[in-house]
């Protein structure tokens, strides 16, 4: 195999892996969307950032590897890498990742709810104590005023 063919094969493999990498990045974005509920506006913003990142990333891959010359087989390799990822390990890995994250997040969410409930109870208790203290202070001030007015009347 000639040196030129070897370089073209390496370039094809690297662009194929770039397609797989971009598909994995989009799966990560999909997982984040499943965990944190988004409105369609924020999903659109995320997609815009993803596609901007994709364009810049592919520009650097093609520029660095092939001096900026866009070859049709490089675009084919990128699409093929993403398609093979989704057709092969993509769906099971996505589902496994979601399952693992849910297994981890479910106890965290449960404890978060419990801690939030306890925090609200503490805040209510502190607020109640503050109100009780303020009422007692007002009553004490009223007693002092009555006492001082009574002393003024006696004098």
Residue pairs with C-beta under 8 A, 6 or more apart in sequence:
1 9
11 65
11 66
11 71
11 74
12 73
12 74
12 77
13 77
14 61
14 65
15 61
15 62
15 65
15 74
15 75
15 77
15 78
15 81
16 77
16 78
16 80
16 81
17 81
18 57
18 58
18 61
18 77
18 78
18 81
19 77
19 78
19 79
19 80
19 81
19 82
19 83
19 85
20 81
20 82
20 84
20 85
21 57
21 81
22 54
22 57
22 58
22 78
22 82
23 81
23 82
23 85
23 86
23 90
24 85
25 50
25 53
25 54
26 50
27 90
27 93
27 94
27 97
29 46
29 50
30 94
31 94
31 97
31 98
31 101
33 43
33 46
34 98
35 101
35 105
38 46
58 78
62 68
62 69
62 70
62 74
66 74
